Amino acid sequence: MSFAAGRPVLAIPGPSPVPDRVLRAMHRPSPDIYGGELVDLNLRLMADLRRLAGTRQHVAAYIGNGHAAWEAANMNLFAPGDRALVLVAGHFGRGWAETARAIGVEVETIEAAPFTAPDPQQLADRLAADCEGRIRAVLVCQVDTASSVRSDIPAIRDAMGDHPAALAVDAIASLGCEPMRMDDWGVDVLVSASQKGLMVPPGLAFVWFSDKVAAGRGAATPYWDWTPRAKAAELWQFWGGTPPVQHLYGLAEALALLLEDEGLEAAWTRHEGLAAATWAALDAWGQGGEIRAQIADPAQRGRSVTAVALKGADRLRGWTERQAGLTLGIGLGAPQPADALRIAHMGHVSAHMHLGTLAVIEAGLAALGLPHAPGGVAAAAAEIARRSTAAG
């Protein structure tokens, strides 16, 4: 029989669970878009988005998803023929590289070993060899949503030394889930979107950028040009036309939850604990079967999503969805996708919610007879208990 009746649960790395408070805020008619409360709300949002990214510099907002944020960054950073150096640690690093290549950018990549973070020394060596300064920008994902590899952004910035290249960071799968201090870390361009750690349905894309790159390269079309958006005076100018009204109300609630009610550093700590609980469960199950986190070094694992090697993962994913109402992420970009999955722990996720996810996985392993040792849920619960006590 099935136990899937009830609220379905997504434990995929985006779209993430949306708080009821956000959904209620979005369920409303549109007000006047030329004055009044929405204008004031939008100004507060732009200030809060700067707080979120750890910057006092510029932010441009677009109606779109993470790919739209890539496009906006590419169109403003590069003119055709410019050179980009992309540090690749998974499927989405390659994706950003391809979108840059498609607009005429000369793209060079440094591929990290599978399921490992980019090596700052390799970057330093390559930039030292760029005597003519042809590399316009270095692009890297803070957390690659597919591999779940976590890059050390301060170390990458340090490795760039005094090379004039800009540092552009994809924080789509990390913003709100783990530290990002754009100004302190010397990040010149940061891209993200609404549907992951920001806890809002897909539809909003954001690009933060520093004074160093604010002038752009002249390749951006009127819609993608970040300057009029960052220097907007009228509401429509912030969004290149009619604003995404309901999304703005939802984003205001989500940012209030993240920045005020919980606090950003507390949210980072919560994600650290949920990730550690996931890894504890995997370590326990793996004592009796082919189950492990794809990334060996915990320091190189994202705190928002964990990529897992698990023999029979496709069967398990099918069971959890049909029998328990839980959807797990596919093994995107894994060497053997049928034997890989991703467990998301990003955004609006509590210990109660996540321990339920891990318990369903353990039930599925048992129901399907997939080799594993018992005790994964107990290990995860113990990790949550230890951290809650230490913080208390």
C-alpha positions as CSV (number, residue, x, y, z in Angstrom):
1,M,0.0,0.0,0.0
2,S,1.0,3.6,-0.4
3,F,1.6,6.2,2.4
4,A,1.9,9.1,0.0
5,A,-1.4,10.8,1.0
6,G,-0.8,14.2,2.6
7,R,1.4,17.1,1.6
8,P,4.0,16.1,-1.0
9,V,7.6,17.0,-0.1
10,L,10.3,18.1,-2.5
11,A,13.8,17.4,-1.4
12,I,15.3,18.4,-4.7
13,P,17.8,21.3,-5.1
14,G,15.3,23.7,-6.4
15,P,12.6,24.7,-6.5
16,S,12.8,24.4,-2.7
17,P,9.9,24.4,-0.2
18,V,8.1,27.7,-0.1
19,P,6.9,28.9,3.3
20,D,3.1,29.3,3.7
21,R,3.7,32.9,4.7
22,V,5.3,33.6,1.4
23,L,2.5,31.8,-0.6
24,R,-0.1,33.8,1.4
25,A,1.7,37.1,0.6
26,M,1.7,36.3,-3.1
27,H,-2.0,35.4,-3.2
28,R,-3.3,38.9,-3.8
29,P,-4.4,41.2,-6.6
30,S,-2.0,43.7,-8.1
31,P,-1.9,47.3,-6.7
32,D,-1.0,50.4,-8.6
33,I,2.5,49.9,-10.1
34,Y,3.2,53.6,-10.5
35,G,3.0,54.7,-6.9
36,G,2.2,53.8,-3.3
37,E,3.1,50.7,-1.3
38,L,4.6,48.6,-4.1
39,V,7.1,51.3,-4.9
40,D,8.2,51.6,-1.3
41,L,8.3,47.8,-0.9
42,N,10.6,47.5,-4.0
43,L,13.1,50.0,-2.5
44,R,13.2,48.0,0.7
45,L,13.8,44.8,-1.3
46,M,16.8,46.3,-3.1
47,A,18.3,47.3,0.2
48,D,17.7,43.8,1.7
49,L,19.1,42.1,-1.3
50,R,22.4,44.0,-0.7
51,R,22.3,42.9,2.9
52,L,21.8,39.3,1.8
53,A,24.8,39.4,-0.5
54,G,27.1,41.3,1.9
55,T,27.6,44.3,-0.3
56,R,27.1,48.0,-0.4
57,Q,27.5,48.1,-4.2
58,H,25.0,47.5,-7.0
59,V,22.1,45.1,-7.6
60,A,20.1,44.5,-10.8
61,A,17.0,42.4,-10.8
62,Y,15.4,40.5,-13.7
63,I,12.3,38.4,-14.3
64,G,13.9,35.0,-14.9
65,N,15.7,32.0,-13.4
66,G,19.3,31.2,-12.7
67,H,20.1,30.9,-16.4
68,A,18.7,34.5,-16.9
69,A,21.2,35.6,-14.2
70,W,24.0,34.0,-16.1
71,E,22.9,35.7,-19.3
72,A,22.7,39.1,-17.5
73,A,26.2,38.7,-16.1
74,N,27.7,37.5,-19.3
75,M,26.1,40.3,-21.4
76,N,27.5,43.0,-19.1
77,L,30.9,41.5,-18.3
78,F,32.0,40.6,-21.8
79,A,32.2,41.8,-25.3
80,P,32.6,39.3,-28.2
81,G,36.1,38.2,-28.3
82,D,36.8,38.7,-24.6
83,R,38.3,35.8,-22.7
84,A,36.7,34.1,-19.7
85,L,38.4,31.5,-17.4
86,V,35.8,29.2,-15.9
87,L,36.6,27.0,-12.9
88,V,34.4,23.9,-13.4
89,A,33.4,21.5,-10.6
90,G,30.3,20.0,-12.1
91,H,27.4,20.3,-14.6
92,F,26.5,23.9,-13.8
93,G,30.0,25.2,-14.1
94,R,30.0,23.8,-17.6
95,G,26.6,25.3,-18.2
96,W,27.8,28.8,-17.4
97,A,30.8,28.3,-19.6
98,E,28.6,27.3,-22.5
99,T,26.3,30.3,-22.2
100,A,29.3,32.6,-22.3
101,R,30.7,30.8,-25.3
102,A,27.4,31.1,-27.1
103,I,27.6,35.0,-27.1
104,G,31.1,35.0,-28.6
105,V,33.3,34.9,-25.5
106,E,36.5,32.9,-25.8
107,V,36.0,30.4,-22.9
108,E,38.8,28.5,-21.3
109,T,38.1,26.0,-18.5
110,I,40.0,24.5,-15.6
111,E,38.3,21.3,-14.8
112,A,38.6,20.1,-11.2
113,A,38.9,16.4,-10.6
114,P,35.4,14.7,-10.3
115,F,33.7,15.7,-7.0
116,T,36.5,18.0,-5.8
117,A,36.7,21.7,-5.5
118,P,38.7,23.9,-7.9
119,D,42.4,24.2,-6.9
120,P,43.3,27.8,-6.2
121,Q,47.0,27.1,-7.1
122,Q,46.0,26.0,-10.6
123,L,44.2,29.3,-11.0
124,A,47.1,31.3,-9.7
125,D,49.5,29.5,-12.1
126,R,47.2,30.1,-15.1
127,L,46.7,33.8,-14.3
128,A,50.5,34.2,-13.8
129,A,50.9,33.0,-17.4
130,D,48.4,35.5,-18.7
131,C,51.1,38.2,-19.1
132,E,48.9,40.3,-21.5
133,G,46.0,40.3,-19.1
134,R,43.6,38.8,-21.7
135,I,41.5,37.0,-19.2
136,R,38.6,39.4,-18.5
137,A,36.9,37.4,-15.7
138,V,37.1,34.2,-13.6
139,L,33.8,32.4,-13.3
140,V,33.0,29.9,-10.6
141,C,30.1,28.3,-8.8
142,Q,30.2,28.7,-5.0
143,V,28.1,25.5,-4.9
144,D,27.5,23.5,-8.1
145,T,23.9,22.4,-7.8
146,A,24.6,19.1,-9.6
147,S,27.8,17.8,-8.0
148,S,27.2,19.7,-4.7
149,V,30.9,20.7,-4.8
150,R,31.6,23.8,-2.6
151,S,34.3,26.2,-3.8
152,D,36.4,28.2,-1.4
153,I,35.7,31.7,-2.7
154,P,38.1,33.6,-0.5
155,A,40.9,31.3,-1.5
156,I,40.1,31.7,-5.1
157,R,40.1,35.5,-4.7
158,D,43.5,35.3,-3.0
159,A,44.9,33.1,-5.8
160,M,44.0,35.9,-8.3
161,G,46.5,38.2,-6.7
162,D,46.9,41.5,-8.6
163,H,45.6,40.1,-11.9
164,P,43.0,42.6,-13.3
165,A,40.4,39.9,-14.0
166,A,37.0,40.3,-12.3
167,L,35.7,37.5,-10.1
168,A,32.2,36.3,-10.9
169,V,30.5,33.8,-8.6
170,D,27.3,31.7,-9.1
171,A,25.6,31.6,-5.7
172,I,22.3,30.2,-7.1
173,A,22.5,27.1,-4.9
174,S,24.2,28.7,-1.9
175,L,22.9,32.2,-1.2
176,G,21.0,32.3,2.1
177,C,22.3,28.8,2.9
178,E,26.0,29.5,3.7
179,P,28.2,32.5,4.1
180,M,28.6,35.0,1.2
181,R,30.4,38.2,2.0
182,M,30.7,39.8,-1.4
183,D,32.6,43.0,-0.5
184,D,34.8,41.4,2.1
185,W,35.8,38.6,-0.2
186,G,36.4,40.8,-3.3
187,V,33.7,39.3,-5.5
188,D,32.9,41.6,-8.4
189,V,29.8,39.8,-9.8
190,L,27.4,37.6,-7.9
191,V,24.4,35.8,-9.5
192,S,21.5,34.1,-7.8
193,A,17.8,33.4,-8.2
194,S,14.7,33.1,-6.1
195,Q,13.8,29.4,-6.1
196,K,16.4,27.9,-3.8
197,G,17.8,29.4,-0.5
198,L,15.5,32.5,-1.0
199,M,12.4,30.3,-0.6
200,V,10.3,32.0,-3.4
201,P,8.9,30.3,-6.5
202,P,11.0,30.5,-9.6
203,G,10.8,33.7,-11.5
204,L,13.3,36.2,-10.1
205,A,17.0,36.5,-11.0
206,F,19.5,38.8,-9.4
207,V,23.0,40.1,-10.3
208,W,25.1,42.1,-7.8
209,F,28.1,43.9,-9.2
210,S,31.0,46.0,-8.0
211,D,32.2,49.5,-9.0
212,K,35.1,47.8,-10.8
213,V,32.8,46.3,-13.4
214,A,29.9,48.7,-13.3
215,A,30.7,50.3,-16.6
216,G,30.2,47.0,-18.4
217,R,31.6,46.2,-21.8
218,G,29.0,47.7,-24.1
219,A,27.7,44.3,-25.4
220,A,24.5,44.3,-23.3
221,T,21.2,44.8,-25.1
222,P,18.8,47.3,-23.6
223,Y,16.9,44.6,-21.7
224,W,20.0,43.0,-20.2
225,D,21.9,46.2,-19.5
226,W,22.4,46.3,-15.7
227,T,23.0,50.0,-15.4
228,P,19.4,51.3,-15.8
229,R,18.2,48.7,-13.4
230,A,20.8,49.4,-10.8
231,K,20.3,53.2,-11.1
232,A,16.5,53.1,-11.5
233,A,14.3,55.9,-10.3
234,E,10.9,54.4,-11.3
235,L,9.5,51.0,-10.3
236,W,9.3,49.8,-13.9
237,Q,12.9,50.7,-14.5
238,F,14.1,48.2,-11.8
239,W,12.5,45.4,-13.8
240,G,12.8,46.5,-17.4
241,G,9.0,46.9,-17.6
242,T,6.0,45.7,-15.6
243,P,7.3,44.3,-12.3
244,P,6.6,40.8,-11.1
245,V,4.1,42.1,-8.5
246,Q,3.2,38.9,-6.6
247,H,6.8,37.7,-6.5
248,L,7.8,41.0,-4.9
249,Y,5.3,40.5,-2.0
250,G,6.6,36.9,-1.6
251,L,10.2,38.0,-1.7
252,A,9.5,40.6,1.0
253,E,8.2,37.9,3.3
254,A,11.0,35.5,2.5
255,L,13.7,38.1,3.2
256,A,12.0,39.1,6.4
257,L,12.1,35.4,7.5
258,L,15.7,35.1,6.5
259,L,17.2,38.4,7.6
260,E,15.0,39.4,10.6
261,D,13.0,36.5,12.1
262,E,15.8,33.9,12.0
263,G,18.8,36.0,11.1
264,L,21.2,35.3,8.3
265,E,24.0,33.8,10.4
266,A,21.5,31.6,12.2
267,A,20.3,30.4,8.8
268,W,23.8,29.5,7.8
269,T,24.3,27.6,11.0
270,R,21.0,25.7,10.5
271,H,22.0,24.6,7.0
272,E,25.4,23.5,8.4
273,G,23.6,21.3,10.9
274,L,21.1,19.8,8.3
275,A,24.0,19.0,6.0
276,A,26.0,17.4,8.8
277,A,22.9,15.3,9.8
278,T,22.7,14.1,6.1
279,W,26.3,13.1,6.1
280,A,25.9,11.2,9.4
281,A,23.1,9.2,7.9
282,L,25.1,8.4,4.8
283,D,28.1,7.3,6.8
284,A,25.9,5.0,8.9
285,W,24.0,3.4,5.9
286,G,27.3,3.1,4.0
287,Q,28.7,0.7,6.6
288,G,26.5,-2.0,5.0
289,G,26.3,-1.1,1.3
290,E,27.5,1.1,-1.6
291,I,26.2,4.4,-0.1
292,R,28.3,7.5,0.3
293,A,28.5,11.2,-0.3
294,Q,30.0,11.8,-3.7
295,I,32.5,14.3,-2.2
296,A,35.0,12.7,0.1
297,D,36.1,15.9,1.9
298,P,33.3,17.5,4.0
299,A,34.9,20.9,3.7
300,Q,34.2,20.7,-0.1
301,R,30.5,19.7,0.3
302,G,27.8,22.3,-0.2
303,R,25.6,23.0,2.8
304,S,22.4,23.2,0.7
305,V,22.5,19.9,-1.2
306,T,24.4,16.6,-1.0
307,A,25.1,14.5,-4.0
308,V,25.0,10.8,-3.1
309,A,26.3,7.6,-4.7
310,L,23.8,4.8,-4.0
311,K,23.4,1.6,-5.8
312,G,19.8,1.4,-7.0
313,A,19.2,5.1,-6.6
314,D,16.6,5.3,-9.4
315,R,14.6,2.5,-7.8
316,L,14.8,4.3,-4.4
317,R,13.7,7.6,-5.9
318,G,10.7,5.9,-7.5
319,W,9.7,4.2,-4.2
320,T,10.0,7.4,-2.1
321,E,7.8,9.3,-4.5
322,R,5.1,6.6,-5.0
323,Q,5.0,5.2,-1.5
324,A,5.8,8.2,0.7
325,G,5.2,11.4,-1.3
326,L,8.9,12.4,-1.2
327,T,10.7,13.5,-4.4
328,L,14.5,13.3,-4.3
329,G,16.9,14.9,-6.8
330,I,18.1,13.0,-9.9
331,G,21.8,12.2,-10.2
332,L,22.4,15.1,-12.6
333,G,25.9,15.0,-14.1
334,A,26.9,11.9,-12.1
335,P,29.1,9.2,-13.9
336,Q,26.3,6.7,-13.3
337,P,23.1,8.6,-13.0
338,A,20.9,5.6,-12.2
339,D,23.1,5.0,-9.1
340,A,23.1,8.6,-7.9
341,L,20.7,11.0,-6.4
342,R,20.8,14.4,-4.6
343,I,19.3,15.2,-1.2
344,A,18.4,18.9,-0.8
345,H,18.4,20.6,2.6
346,M,18.0,24.2,1.4
347,G,15.8,27.1,2.3
348,H,12.6,26.5,4.3
349,V,13.7,23.2,5.9
350,S,13.5,22.3,9.6
351,A,15.0,19.4,11.6
352,H,11.5,17.9,11.7
353,M,11.2,18.1,7.9
354,H,14.7,16.8,7.1
355,L,14.7,14.0,9.6
356,G,11.4,12.9,7.9
357,T,13.2,12.9,4.6
358,L,16.0,10.8,5.9
359,A,13.6,8.4,7.6
360,V,11.7,7.9,4.3
361,I,15.0,7.1,2.6
362,E,15.8,4.5,5.2
363,A,12.4,3.0,4.9
364,G,12.9,2.8,1.1
365,L,16.2,1.1,1.4
366,A,14.7,-1.5,3.7
367,A,11.6,-2.0,1.5
368,L,13.6,-2.5,-1.7
369,G,16.3,-4.6,0.0
370,L,19.0,-2.3,-1.0
371,P,22.2,-3.0,0.9
372,H,22.7,-0.7,3.8
373,A,23.5,-0.7,7.5
374,P,20.8,0.4,10.0
375,G,21.0,3.5,12.1
376,G,21.2,6.3,9.6
377,V,18.2,8.2,11.0
378,A,19.5,7.7,14.5
379,A,22.9,9.1,13.5
380,A,21.2,12.1,11.9
381,A,19.1,12.7,15.0
382,A,22.1,12.4,17.2
383,E,23.9,15.1,15.1
384,I,20.9,17.4,15.4
385,A,20.7,16.8,19.1
386,R,24.5,17.4,19.6
387,R,24.4,20.7,17.7
388,S,21.2,22.0,19.4
389,T,22.7,21.3,22.8
390,A,26.0,22.9,21.9
391,A,24.1,26.0,20.7
392,G,21.8,26.1,23.7
